[in-house]
Amino acid sequence: MSQMRTATGEREVIYILDPPKPPTNGLGTAGFVFGILGIFTFGFLSPLGLLLSFFGLFKRPRGLAATGFVLSLLGVGFIGSMIAIPAYHAQARHARRHLEREIRATMERIEGAMEEVEEASDEAKRELDGYEGNSVTVRHQDAWGNELRYDERTDGFAIRSAGPDRRFDTRDDLIEAKVDRRLTSAPVDSDD
């Protein structure tokens, strides 16, 4: 405490205090520190940094809290990708194996329908037309629950599955064709 005299001769008391401290944000600072540490720990401390920074954003000053939030968010994203990418690949492998099983099952069913059509053709002693062939093949379904289709061809016949998309005449159709050598065009004799 110090005393000074004024122009009138009265004493004035002056108190000397510490200057006011700038406001601090402990949660924001801690979140920033854990955000930085999250980078060096490959994201493992980032969830803690994200949590601390998030709550630090509600108190002033927000600079370190915002920076910590972004750094921690990047770390959490890194961890998420390290978990999600292998899980996605495992799921894709499983789906591919399942599709391969369905294709094998469908091809076996097509072969069974092919044998029945050939037997019916042998009994009729001629190639079946579209109606007769389809009356045999509709009894068979592919792995996706669709009826098989008989297609007449100039050189024999084909049995078709609509495939996984369940629509005929698309790129994923499964087809097995029977070519009758007797129906193919014979070489033309030249009159030379």
Contacts in CASP RR format, 6 or more apart in sequence:
PFRMAT RR
TARGET T0000
AUTHOR 0000-0000-0000
METHOD contacts of the structure
MODEL  1
MSQMRTATGEREVIYILDPPKPPTNGLGTAGFVFGILGIFTFGFLSPLGL
LLSFFGLFKRPRGLAATGFVLSLLGVGFIGSMIAIPAYHAQARHARRHLE
REIRATMERIEGAMEEVEEASDEAKRELDGYEGNSVTVRHQDAWGNELRY
DERTDGFAIRSAGPDRRFDTRDDLIEAKVDRRLTSAPVDSDD
1 13 0 8 1.000
1 14 0 8 1.000
1 15 0 8 1.000
1 16 0 8 1.000
2 13 0 8 1.000
2 14 0 8 1.000
2 16 0 8 1.000
3 11 0 8 1.000
3 12 0 8 1.000
3 13 0 8 1.000
3 14 0 8 1.000
4 11 0 8 1.000
4 12 0 8 1.000
4 14 0 8 1.000
5 11 0 8 1.000
5 12 0 8 1.000
6 12 0 8 1.000
22 61 0 8 1.000
23 60 0 8 1.000
23 61 0 8 1.000
24 61 0 8 1.000
25 56 0 8 1.000
25 59 0 8 1.000
25 60 0 8 1.000
25 61 0 8 1.000
25 62 0 8 1.000
25 63 0 8 1.000
25 64 0 8 1.000
25 65 0 8 1.000
26 56 0 8 1.000
26 59 0 8 1.000
27 52 0 8 1.000
27 53 0 8 1.000
27 55 0 8 1.000
27 56 0 8 1.000
27 59 0 8 1.000
27 65 0 8 1.000
28 52 0 8 1.000
28 53 0 8 1.000
28 55 0 8 1.000
28 56 0 8 1.000
28 57 0 8 1.000
28 59 0 8 1.000
28 62 0 8 1.000
28 63 0 8 1.000
28 64 0 8 1.000
28 65 0 8 1.000
28 68 0 8 1.000
29 64 0 8 1.000
29 65 0 8 1.000
30 49 0 8 1.000
30 52 0 8 1.000
31 48 0 8 1.000
31 49 0 8 1.000
31 50 0 8 1.000
31 52 0 8 1.000
31 53 0 8 1.000
31 56 0 8 1.000
31 64 0 8 1.000
31 65 0 8 1.000
31 68 0 8 1.000
31 69 0 8 1.000
31 72 0 8 1.000
32 53 0 8 1.000
32 64 0 8 1.000
32 65 0 8 1.000
32 67 0 8 1.000
32 68 0 8 1.000
32 71 0 8 1.000
34 45 0 8 1.000
34 46 0 8 1.000
34 48 0 8 1.000
34 49 0 8 1.000
34 52 0 8 1.000
34 53 0 8 1.000
34 68 0 8 1.000
34 72 0 8 1.000
35 45 0 8 1.000
35 46 0 8 1.000
35 49 0 8 1.000
35 50 0 8 1.000
35 53 0 8 1.000
35 68 0 8 1.000
35 71 0 8 1.000
35 72 0 8 1.000
35 75 0 8 1.000
36 68 0 8 1.000
36 71 0 8 1.000
37 45 0 8 1.000
38 44 0 8 1.000
38 45 0 8 1.000
38 46 0 8 1.000
38 49 0 8 1.000
38 71 0 8 1.000
38 72 0 8 1.000
38 75 0 8 1.000
39 71 0 8 1.000
39 74 0 8 1.000
39 75 0 8 1.000
42 78 0 8 1.000
42 79 0 8 1.000
43 75 0 8 1.000
43 76 0 8 1.000
43 78 0 8 1.000
43 79 0 8 1.000
44 79 0 8 1.000
46 71 0 8 1.000
46 72 0 8 1.000
46 73 0 8 1.000
46 74 0 8 1.000
46 75 0 8 1.000
46 76 0 8 1.000
46 77 0 8 1.000
46 78 0 8 1.000
46 79 0 8 1.000
47 72 0 8 1.000
47 76 0 8 1.000
47 79 0 8 1.000
48 72 0 8 1.000
49 68 0 8 1.000
49 72 0 8 1.000
50 69 0 8 1.000
50 72 0 8 1.000
50 73 0 8 1.000
50 76 0 8 1.000
53 65 0 8 1.000
53 66 0 8 1.000
53 68 0 8 1.000
53 69 0 8 1.000
53 72 0 8 1.000
54 69 0 8 1.000
56 62 0 8 1.000
56 65 0 8 1.000
57 65 0 8 1.000
57 66 0 8 1.000
57 69 0 8 1.000
59 65 0 8 1.000
99 164 0 8 1.000
101 143 0 8 1.000
102 143 0 8 1.000
102 144 0 8 1.000
102 164 0 8 1.000
103 143 0 8 1.000
103 174 0 8 1.000
105 142 0 8 1.000
105 143 0 8 1.000
106 142 0 8 1.000
106 143 0 8 1.000
106 144 0 8 1.000
106 161 0 8 1.000
106 163 0 8 1.000
106 174 0 8 1.000
107 174 0 8 1.000
107 176 0 8 1.000
109 140 0 8 1.000
109 141 0 8 1.000
109 142 0 8 1.000
109 143 0 8 1.000
109 148 0 8 1.000
109 161 0 8 1.000
110 140 0 8 1.000
110 142 0 8 1.000
110 148 0 8 1.000
110 159 0 8 1.000
110 161 0 8 1.000
110 174 0 8 1.000
110 176 0 8 1.000
111 176 0 8 1.000
112 140 0 8 1.000
113 136 0 8 1.000
113 137 0 8 1.000
113 139 0 8 1.000
113 140 0 8 1.000
113 148 0 8 1.000
113 159 0 8 1.000
114 159 0 8 1.000
114 176 0 8 1.000
114 178 0 8 1.000
116 136 0 8 1.000
116 137 0 8 1.000
116 139 0 8 1.000
116 140 0 8 1.000
117 128 0 8 1.000
117 133 0 8 1.000
117 136 0 8 1.000
117 137 0 8 1.000
117 150 0 8 1.000
117 157 0 8 1.000
117 159 0 8 1.000
117 178 0 8 1.000
118 178 0 8 1.000
120 128 0 8 1.000
120 132 0 8 1.000
120 133 0 8 1.000
120 136 0 8 1.000
121 127 0 8 1.000
121 128 0 8 1.000
124 132 0 8 1.000
127 152 0 8 1.000
127 156 0 8 1.000
127 157 0 8 1.000
127 180 0 8 1.000
127 183 0 8 1.000
128 136 0 8 1.000
128 150 0 8 1.000
128 157 0 8 1.000
129 152 0 8 1.000
130 150 0 8 1.000
130 151 0 8 1.000
130 152 0 8 1.000
133 150 0 8 1.000
133 157 0 8 1.000
134 149 0 8 1.000
134 150 0 8 1.000
136 150 0 8 1.000
137 147 0 8 1.000
137 148 0 8 1.000
137 149 0 8 1.000
137 150 0 8 1.000
137 159 0 8 1.000
138 147 0 8 1.000
138 148 0 8 1.000
140 147 0 8 1.000
140 148 0 8 1.000
141 147 0 8 1.000
141 148 0 8 1.000
142 148 0 8 1.000
142 161 0 8 1.000
142 162 0 8 1.000
142 163 0 8 1.000
142 174 0 8 1.000
144 161 0 8 1.000
144 162 0 8 1.000
144 163 0 8 1.000
144 164 0 8 1.000
144 166 0 8 1.000
145 166 0 8 1.000
146 161 0 8 1.000
146 162 0 8 1.000
146 163 0 8 1.000
146 166 0 8 1.000
148 159 0 8 1.000
148 160 0 8 1.000
148 161 0 8 1.000
149 159 0 8 1.000
149 160 0 8 1.000
149 161 0 8 1.000
149 162 0 8 1.000
149 168 0 8 1.000
150 157 0 8 1.000
150 158 0 8 1.000
150 159 0 8 1.000
150 160 0 8 1.000
151 157 0 8 1.000
151 158 0 8 1.000
151 159 0 8 1.000
151 160 0 8 1.000
151 175 0 8 1.000
153 177 0 8 1.000
153 179 0 8 1.000
154 183 0 8 1.000
155 179 0 8 1.000
155 180 0 8 1.000
155 183 0 8 1.000
155 184 0 8 1.000
156 177 0 8 1.000
156 178 0 8 1.000
156 179 0 8 1.000
156 180 0 8 1.000
156 183 0 8 1.000
157 177 0 8 1.000
157 178 0 8 1.000
158 175 0 8 1.000
158 176 0 8 1.000
158 177 0 8 1.000
158 178 0 8 1.000
159 175 0 8 1.000
159 176 0 8 1.000
160 168 0 8 1.000
160 173 0 8 1.000
160 174 0 8 1.000
160 175 0 8 1.000
161 173 0 8 1.000
161 174 0 8 1.000
161 175 0 8 1.000
162 168 0 8 1.000
162 170 0 8 1.000
162 173 0 8 1.000
163 170 0 8 1.000
163 172 0 8 1.000
163 173 0 8 1.000
163 174 0 8 1.000
164 172 0 8 1.000
165 172 0 8 1.000
END
